[in-house]
Amino acid sequence: MGRPPLDSGLSRLVALVPSTSSSASKPSSLRRSGVTFCQRFYVSAPSLHFRCVPLRSFTPSRGLSAKSLGGTFSAAMSSSSSSSYEKEFAAAKKAVSLASHLCQKVQRSIIECDVQSKADKSPVTVADYGSQALVSLVLRLELPSQPFSLVAEEDSRDLREEGSQGTLRRITNLVNDTLSFDGTYNVTLSEDDVLDAIDRGKSEGGPNGQHWVLDPIDGTKGFLRGDQYAIALAMLDKRKVVLGVLACPNLPQTSISSTNKHSSVSEIGCLFSARLGYGTVMQYLDGSKPSEVHVSTVADPANASLFESFEAAHSMHDLSSTIAEKLGVKAPPVRIDSQAKYCALARGDGAIYLRFPHEGYREKIWDHAAGSIVVSEAGGVVTDAAGKELDFSKGRYLDLNTGIICTNKKLMPQLLKAVQDSLKGNLQTPESL
């Protein structure tokens, strides 16, 4: 594949120098290139030559605007993060924003071209791997001097098998196109670089040190339907989730309705971010000033609305219905894919989120790490069904065998009682024996 992987010696990067001053990275130029993303999942690039630069001396030439990141990125990069994780927070928002851009391109191609059947998961495979590679790469570039541990969903095993060359090529081109379009990093990746970036997500996590936790596309079925999905990134430090960033490209910018319908294309796309002790903020993916969000203050269950998983295979809807009835919730449940539920709860679109997986399912930490801090920093409470705080320090899985519940502090005592009463009743039914 031409040159050593990006990690070879951790000393050099390949930087692109366009041979012309063309604006090939602009959308209009891409459309004129004759190779549309919709057809191939990637676009052609202009002629390029290469030069090498030392990794340690590399600094971004420019990035997302200070407006879109909620602050001056260069200032965040130069400041100390010993206690507030400023550098890590800025890097996480940068990485998730770029991954969101990548995923949006792929999802638009599914919808606009209508060339993939519901059973064909190849587009989401391309986006899933591409998102993970991109986040892994950006975190390494932005935080080059820090130890790196990434607990992520994917690995490159399938991509290394014979017959996967075409898929790997599409992923590599998609990642490079996203980096080129953004313009921050003058780098190009080989297929080996992409494989290595994906495989940096093999960490097992644990109680010691810092660990990034990533779900590159949470809600793959929603992604394929053109519905809700999320890119979810969190960081653990000494057993605690200390920051989380969630991009929800299809989440309405105001409030999600009880019918779970989309707003217009121009009114969707949100980025939620939270740091321990600093609250939760929301901004639009198209660039807006961040605004602090808070969970609902509803204290009467009769006035509360409830979120649960869209797919019955992901959570027991019957049990959630029983809990809602015991609690006195009158509104029908709002069913949403992915950790977008955590985000909707964090800004007060609803008051309760219930998740009760079927027996035998083990919860992965990347499905809840970012969402849990986004809700808790917005004033909410996230626990297991016994009221215990979620423990993300046990490795790649959460050490629990019940469900996960979220609400505000006023409703939590009533919700816990309804949950425990319902679980006792569920154990006594003939179907559960």
C-alpha positions as CSV (number, residue, x, y, z in Angstrom):
1,M,0.0,0.0,0.0
2,G,2.9,2.3,-0.7
3,R,4.1,3.7,2.6
4,P,4.3,2.8,6.2
5,P,1.2,3.2,8.5
6,L,0.7,6.4,10.3
7,D,1.9,5.0,13.6
8,S,5.3,3.8,12.2
9,G,7.6,5.3,14.8
10,L,5.0,8.0,15.5
11,S,7.3,10.4,13.9
12,R,6.0,11.5,10.5
13,L,2.8,12.4,8.8
14,V,2.2,12.7,5.1
15,A,1.0,16.3,4.4
16,L,-0.9,17.1,1.2
17,V,0.2,20.1,-0.9
18,P,-2.3,20.7,-3.8
19,S,-0.6,21.2,-7.1
20,T,-3.1,23.9,-8.0
21,S,-5.0,26.5,-6.0
22,S,-8.4,25.1,-7.0
23,S,-11.2,25.0,-4.5
24,A,-11.8,21.3,-4.9
25,S,-12.8,20.9,-1.3
26,K,-15.9,23.0,-1.8
27,P,-19.2,21.3,-2.4
28,S,-19.8,22.9,-5.7
29,S,-16.4,21.8,-7.0
30,L,-17.0,18.3,-5.8
31,R,-20.3,18.2,-7.7
32,R,-18.6,19.4,-10.9
33,S,-15.9,16.7,-10.6
34,G,-18.0,14.1,-12.4
35,V,-17.7,11.6,-9.6
36,T,-20.5,12.3,-7.1
37,F,-20.5,11.0,-3.5
38,C,-23.9,9.6,-4.1
39,Q,-22.6,7.2,-6.6
40,R,-19.4,6.1,-5.0
41,F,-19.4,7.3,-1.4
42,Y,-16.3,9.4,-2.3
43,V,-15.2,12.2,-4.6
44,S,-12.1,12.5,-6.7
45,A,-9.2,14.8,-5.6
46,P,-6.9,17.1,-7.5
47,S,-3.4,16.1,-8.4
48,L,-1.2,16.1,-5.3
49,H,2.4,15.9,-4.2
50,F,3.6,15.1,-0.8
51,R,6.0,16.2,1.8
52,C,6.7,14.9,5.3
53,V,6.6,16.8,8.6
54,P,7.5,15.7,12.1
55,L,4.5,14.7,14.1
56,R,5.6,16.5,17.2
57,S,5.9,19.8,15.4
58,F,2.6,19.5,13.6
59,T,-0.1,22.0,14.5
60,P,-3.5,22.5,12.9
61,S,-3.5,25.3,10.3
62,R,-7.2,26.0,10.9
63,G,-10.2,24.2,12.2
64,L,-13.9,24.6,12.8
65,S,-14.6,28.2,13.7
66,A,-14.5,29.4,17.3
67,K,-18.3,30.0,16.9
68,S,-19.0,26.3,16.0
69,L,-16.8,25.0,18.8
70,G,-18.0,27.4,21.4
71,G,-14.6,29.0,22.0
72,T,-11.3,29.7,20.5
73,F,-9.9,26.3,19.5
74,S,-6.2,27.4,19.4
75,A,-6.5,28.9,22.9
76,A,-8.0,25.7,24.2
77,M,-5.2,23.7,22.6
78,S,-2.5,25.8,24.4
79,S,-4.1,25.9,27.8
80,S,-3.7,23.5,30.7
81,S,-6.3,20.7,31.1
82,S,-5.0,19.2,34.3
83,S,-8.3,19.8,36.1
84,S,-10.9,21.0,33.6
85,Y,-9.9,18.8,30.5
86,E,-10.1,21.9,28.2
87,K,-7.8,20.4,25.5
88,E,-9.5,17.1,25.6
89,F,-12.9,18.7,25.4
90,A,-12.0,20.8,22.4
91,A,-10.4,17.8,20.7
92,A,-13.5,15.7,21.4
93,K,-15.8,18.3,19.9
94,K,-13.6,18.6,16.8
95,A,-13.5,14.9,16.3
96,V,-17.2,14.3,16.7
97,S,-18.1,17.2,14.5
98,L,-16.0,15.8,11.7
99,A,-17.4,12.3,12.1
100,S,-20.9,13.8,12.0
101,H,-20.1,15.4,8.7
102,L,-18.8,12.1,7.3
103,C,-21.9,10.2,8.5
104,Q,-24.3,12.9,7.1
105,K,-22.7,12.5,3.6
106,V,-23.3,8.7,3.7
107,Q,-26.8,8.9,5.0
108,R,-27.8,11.5,2.3
109,S,-26.5,9.2,-0.3
110,I,-28.8,6.4,0.9
111,I,-31.8,8.7,0.9
112,E,-31.1,10.6,-2.3
113,C,-29.9,7.7,-4.5
114,D,-32.3,5.1,-3.1
115,V,-29.9,2.4,-4.3
116,Q,-29.6,0.4,-1.2
117,S,-32.2,-2.0,0.2
118,K,-33.1,-2.0,3.9
119,A,-31.3,-5.3,4.2
120,D,-28.1,-4.0,2.7
121,K,-26.0,-2.6,5.5
122,S,-22.9,-1.7,3.4
123,P,-23.4,2.1,3.6
124,V,-23.7,2.1,7.4
125,T,-20.6,-0.2,7.5
126,V,-18.6,2.4,5.5
127,A,-19.9,5.2,7.8
128,D,-19.3,3.2,11.0
129,Y,-15.7,2.4,10.2
130,G,-15.0,5.8,8.7
131,S,-16.4,7.6,11.7
132,Q,-14.2,5.5,14.1
133,A,-11.1,6.0,12.0
134,L,-11.7,9.7,11.8
135,V,-12.3,10.2,15.6
136,S,-9.2,8.1,16.4
137,L,-7.0,10.1,14.1
138,V,-8.2,13.5,15.2
139,L,-7.8,12.7,18.9
140,R,-4.2,11.5,18.2
141,L,-3.4,14.6,16.2
142,E,-4.9,17.0,18.7
143,L,-3.4,15.3,21.8
144,P,-0.1,13.9,20.5
145,S,1.8,13.9,23.8
146,Q,-0.9,12.1,25.8
147,P,-1.2,8.4,26.4
148,F,-3.9,7.1,24.2
149,S,-6.5,4.5,25.1
150,L,-9.7,4.1,23.0
151,V,-12.5,1.7,23.8
152,A,-14.6,1.6,20.7
153,E,-17.1,-0.7,19.0
154,E,-15.3,-1.6,15.8
155,D,-12.1,-3.4,14.8
156,S,-10.6,-3.9,11.3
157,R,-10.8,-7.7,11.2
158,D,-13.5,-7.9,8.6
159,L,-11.8,-5.2,6.5
160,R,-8.6,-7.2,6.3
161,E,-10.3,-10.3,4.8
162,E,-10.1,-11.1,1.2
163,G,-12.8,-9.5,-0.8
164,S,-13.1,-6.4,1.4
165,Q,-10.7,-4.2,-0.6
166,G,-13.5,-2.2,-2.3
167,T,-15.1,-1.4,1.0
168,L,-11.8,-0.4,2.6
169,R,-11.1,1.8,-0.4
170,R,-14.4,3.6,-0.1
171,I,-13.8,4.1,3.7
172,T,-10.3,5.5,3.1
173,N,-11.5,7.9,0.4
174,L,-14.4,9.0,2.6
175,V,-12.1,9.8,5.5
176,N,-9.7,11.7,3.3
177,D,-12.4,13.6,1.6
178,T,-13.8,14.7,5.0
179,L,-10.3,15.8,6.2
180,S,-9.8,17.7,2.9
181,F,-13.2,19.4,3.1
182,D,-12.6,20.5,6.6
183,G,-9.1,21.9,5.8
184,T,-7.6,21.7,9.3
185,Y,-5.1,18.9,8.7
186,N,-2.8,18.7,5.7
187,V,-2.6,14.9,5.8
188,T,-3.6,12.0,3.6
189,L,-4.2,8.5,4.8
190,S,-3.4,5.2,3.2
191,E,-5.6,2.2,3.6
192,D,-3.1,0.9,6.2
193,D,-3.4,4.1,8.1
194,V,-7.2,3.7,8.2
195,L,-7.0,0.1,9.4
196,D,-4.5,1.2,12.2
197,A,-6.7,4.1,13.2
198,I,-9.7,1.7,13.6
199,D,-7.7,-0.8,15.6
200,R,-6.6,1.8,18.1
201,G,-10.1,1.3,19.5
202,K,-9.3,-2.2,20.9
203,S,-8.5,-1.0,24.4
204,E,-10.2,-2.9,27.2
205,G,-10.6,0.2,29.4
206,G,-10.6,-0.4,33.1
207,P,-10.3,1.5,36.4
208,N,-6.8,3.0,35.9
209,G,-5.8,6.0,33.8
210,Q,-7.7,7.8,31.1
211,H,-9.8,6.1,28.4
212,W,-11.7,7.5,25.4
213,V,-15.0,5.6,24.8
214,L,-16.6,5.8,21.3
215,D,-19.7,4.6,19.5
216,P,-19.0,5.7,15.9
217,I,-22.6,5.3,14.9
218,D,-25.1,4.6,17.7
219,G,-28.4,3.6,16.2
220,T,-27.5,1.9,12.9
221,K,-31.1,0.9,12.2
222,G,-32.2,4.5,12.6
223,F,-29.3,5.6,10.3
224,L,-30.5,3.2,7.6
225,R,-34.1,4.5,7.9
226,G,-32.9,8.1,7.6
227,D,-33.9,8.6,11.2
228,Q,-32.2,9.3,14.6
229,Y,-28.6,8.2,15.2
230,A,-25.6,9.6,17.2
231,I,-21.9,9.8,17.2
232,A,-21.0,9.4,20.9
233,L,-17.6,10.1,22.5
234,A,-16.7,10.2,26.2
235,M,-13.6,10.2,28.3
236,L,-13.1,8.3,31.5
237,D,-10.5,9.3,34.1
238,K,-10.0,7.3,37.3
239,R,-13.3,5.5,36.9
240,K,-15.4,8.6,36.2
241,V,-16.9,9.9,33.0
242,V,-15.4,13.4,32.9
243,L,-16.6,14.6,29.5
244,G,-19.0,13.6,26.8
245,V,-19.8,14.8,23.3
246,L,-22.9,13.7,21.3
247,A,-23.7,14.7,17.7
248,C,-27.3,14.0,16.7
249,P,-27.4,15.0,13.0
250,N,-31.2,14.4,12.6
251,L,-32.4,15.7,16.0
252,P,-34.7,18.7,15.7
253,Q,-33.0,21.9,16.9
254,T,-36.0,22.9,19.0
255,S,-37.9,19.9,20.5
256,I,-38.6,16.5,19.3
257,S,-42.4,15.9,18.9
258,S,-44.4,13.0,20.3
259,T,-44.9,11.8,16.8
260,N,-41.1,11.5,16.3
261,K,-41.3,13.3,13.0
262,H,-38.4,15.2,11.5
263,S,-38.3,19.0,11.2
264,S,-37.2,20.4,7.9
265,V,-33.6,19.6,6.8
266,S,-32.5,23.2,7.8
267,E,-33.8,22.8,11.3
268,I,-32.1,19.6,12.4
269,G,-28.6,18.7,13.7
270,C,-27.4,19.2,17.3
271,L,-24.2,18.9,19.2
272,F,-24.4,18.3,22.9
273,S,-21.3,18.5,25.1
274,A,-20.7,18.2,28.8
275,R,-17.7,18.4,31.2
276,L,-17.8,17.3,34.8
277,G,-18.8,20.3,36.9
278,Y,-19.3,22.6,33.9
279,G,-22.9,21.8,32.8
280,T,-24.2,20.7,29.4
281,V,-24.5,22.9,26.4
282,M,-26.2,22.4,23.0
283,Q,-25.3,24.0,19.7
284,Y,-26.4,23.5,16.1
285,L,-24.2,21.4,13.9
286,D,-24.3,24.1,11.3
287,G,-22.6,26.5,13.7
288,S,-24.3,28.4,16.5
289,K,-23.4,29.9,19.9
290,P,-23.7,27.2,22.6
291,S,-26.5,27.5,25.0
292,E,-26.8,25.7,28.4
293,V,-29.6,23.1,28.6
294,H,-31.4,21.6,31.6
295,V,-33.6,18.6,32.2
296,S,-37.3,19.0,32.7
297,T,-38.5,20.3,36.1
298,V,-41.7,18.3,36.0
299,A,-42.6,16.9,39.4
300,D,-46.0,15.3,38.7
301,P,-45.7,12.0,36.7
302,A,-49.1,12.8,35.1
303,N,-47.4,15.7,33.3
304,A,-44.3,13.7,32.3
305,S,-43.4,12.2,29.0
306,L,-41.2,9.1,28.5
307,F,-38.5,8.1,26.1
308,E,-37.7,4.5,25.2
309,S,-35.9,2.7,22.4
310,F,-37.4,2.7,19.0
311,E,-36.8,-1.0,18.4
312,A,-38.6,-3.5,20.7
313,A,-35.6,-5.8,20.3
314,H,-33.4,-3.2,22.2
315,S,-35.7,-2.7,25.2
316,M,-38.7,-4.4,26.7
317,H,-41.6,-2.1,25.8
318,D,-44.1,-4.0,27.9
319,L,-42.1,-3.5,31.0
320,S,-41.7,0.2,30.3
321,S,-45.5,0.4,29.8
322,T,-46.1,-1.3,33.2
323,I,-43.7,1.1,34.9
324,A,-45.3,4.1,33.3
325,E,-48.7,2.9,34.4
326,K,-47.6,2.4,38.0
327,L,-45.9,5.8,38.0
328,G,-49.0,7.5,36.6
329,V,-47.5,8.7,33.2
330,K,-50.4,9.5,30.9
331,A,-48.7,10.4,27.6
332,P,-47.7,7.7,25.2
333,P,-44.0,6.8,25.0
334,V,-41.8,8.7,22.5
335,R,-39.6,6.1,20.8
336,I,-36.2,7.2,19.5
337,D,-33.1,5.4,18.2
338,S,-29.7,5.9,19.8
339,Q,-28.3,8.1,22.5
340,A,-30.3,11.0,21.0
341,K,-32.8,10.0,23.8
342,Y,-30.2,11.2,26.4
343,C,-29.9,14.5,24.5
344,A,-33.6,15.1,24.2
345,L,-33.9,14.4,27.9
346,A,-31.0,16.7,28.8
347,R,-32.8,19.7,27.2
348,G,-36.2,18.9,28.7
349,D,-38.0,17.5,25.7
350,G,-39.2,14.7,28.0
351,A,-38.8,13.8,31.7
352,I,-38.0,10.0,31.8
353,Y,-35.9,7.5,29.8
354,L,-36.3,3.8,30.4
355,R,-34.1,1.0,29.0
356,F,-34.6,-2.6,29.9
357,P,-32.8,-4.9,27.6
358,H,-33.9,-8.5,27.1
359,E,-32.4,-11.3,29.3
360,G,-28.8,-12.2,28.3
361,Y,-27.9,-8.8,26.8
362,R,-24.8,-7.1,28.2
363,E,-24.7,-3.3,28.0
364,K,-21.6,-1.8,26.4
365,I,-20.0,1.2,27.9
366,W,-20.0,3.1,24.6
367,D,-23.8,3.0,24.5
368,H,-24.2,5.1,27.6
369,A,-21.0,6.9,28.7
370,A,-21.5,10.1,26.7
371,G,-25.2,10.2,27.2
372,S,-24.9,9.7,31.0
373,I,-22.8,12.8,31.6
374,V,-24.8,14.9,29.1
375,V,-27.9,14.2,31.3
376,S,-26.2,14.4,34.7
377,E,-24.5,17.7,33.9
378,A,-27.9,19.0,32.7
379,G,-29.3,18.3,36.2
380,G,-30.6,14.8,35.7
381,V,-30.0,11.5,37.4
382,V,-28.8,8.3,35.6
383,T,-28.8,5.0,37.5
384,D,-29.4,1.3,37.1
385,A,-32.8,-0.1,38.1
386,A,-31.6,-0.4,41.7
387,G,-30.7,3.3,41.9
388,K,-27.0,2.7,41.7
389,E,-24.7,4.9,39.7
390,L,-23.4,3.3,36.5
391,D,-19.9,2.0,36.8
392,F,-17.9,2.4,33.6
393,S,-14.6,1.2,35.0
394,K,-15.2,-2.6,34.6
395,G,-14.0,-2.8,31.0
396,R,-16.0,-2.8,27.8
397,Y,-19.2,-3.8,29.5
398,L,-21.4,-2.3,32.2
399,D,-21.6,-4.6,35.3
400,L,-25.3,-4.7,35.7
401,N,-28.1,-7.2,35.0
402,T,-31.1,-4.9,35.1
403,G,-32.1,-1.8,33.3
404,I,-31.0,1.9,33.1
405,I,-33.3,4.7,34.2
406,C,-33.0,8.5,33.8
407,T,-35.1,11.4,35.0
408,N,-34.8,14.6,37.1
409,K,-34.2,14.7,40.8
410,K,-37.8,15.4,41.7
411,L,-39.2,12.3,39.9
412,M,-36.4,9.8,40.7
413,P,-37.8,8.5,44.1
414,Q,-41.2,7.9,42.5
415,L,-39.7,6.3,39.4
416,L,-37.4,4.0,41.4
417,K,-40.4,2.7,43.4
418,A,-42.4,2.1,40.2
419,V,-39.5,0.3,38.6
420,Q,-38.8,-1.9,41.6
421,D,-42.5,-2.8,42.0
422,S,-42.8,-3.6,38.3
423,L,-39.7,-5.7,38.3
424,K,-41.1,-7.7,41.3
425,G,-44.4,-8.2,39.5
426,N,-42.6,-9.2,36.3
427,L,-40.7,-11.9,38.1
428,Q,-43.9,-13.4,39.4
429,T,-45.7,-13.7,36.0
430,P,-46.0,-17.2,34.4
431,E,-44.1,-16.0,31.4
432,S,-41.0,-15.2,33.5
433,L,-41.0,-18.6,35.3
